[in-house]
């Protein structure tokens, strides 16, 4: 008679949870970089005309 297959459900779910967490963290980090870049570009667009007026 054959032995039953080991139950890897808990190990699979734990690994899946870690991978989902890492994926969401990666997405959040990428969106953070996008936000910082867009914020810097926006600030630059606002600051340039002000700097031109101050120089004159």
C-alpha positions in Angstrom: 0.0 0.0 0.0 1.2 3.5 -0.9 1.9 6.2 1.7 -0.2 9.3 1.4 1.4 12.4 -0.2 2.8 15.0 2.3 0.5 18.0 2.9 2.3 21.1 1.7 -0.7 23.4 1.9 0.7 25.4 4.8 4.1 25.8 3.3 2.5 26.9 0.0 0.2 29.4 1.6 3.1 30.9 3.6 5.3 31.2 0.6 2.5 32.7 -1.4 1.8 35.2 1.3 5.5 36.3 1.3 5.6 36.6 -2.5 2.4 38.7 -2.5 3.7 40.9 0.2 7.0 41.4 -1.7 5.1 42.1 -4.9 2.9 44.7 -3.3 6.0 46.3 -1.6 7.7 46.5 -5.0 4.7 48.1 -6.6 4.5 50.6 -3.7 8.2 51.4 -4.1 7.9 52.0 -7.9 4.8 54.2 -7.4 6.8 56.1 -4.8 9.6 56.8 -7.2 7.0 57.9 -9.8 5.4 60.2 -7.3 8.7 61.7 -6.3 9.7 62.3 -9.9 6.4 63.9 -10.8 6.5 66.1 -7.7 10.1 67.2 -8.6 9.1 68.0 -12.2 6.0 69.9 -10.9 8.1 71.9 -8.4 10.6 72.7 -11.2 7.9 74.0 -13.4 6.6 76.3 -10.6 10.0 77.4 -9.5 11.6 78.4 -12.8 9.2 81.4 -13.6 9.6 82.6 -10.0 13.4 82.4 -10.3 13.3 84.4 -13.6 11.3 87.1 -12.0 13.6 87.3 -9.0 16.7 87.6 -11.2 15.3 90.6 -13.1 
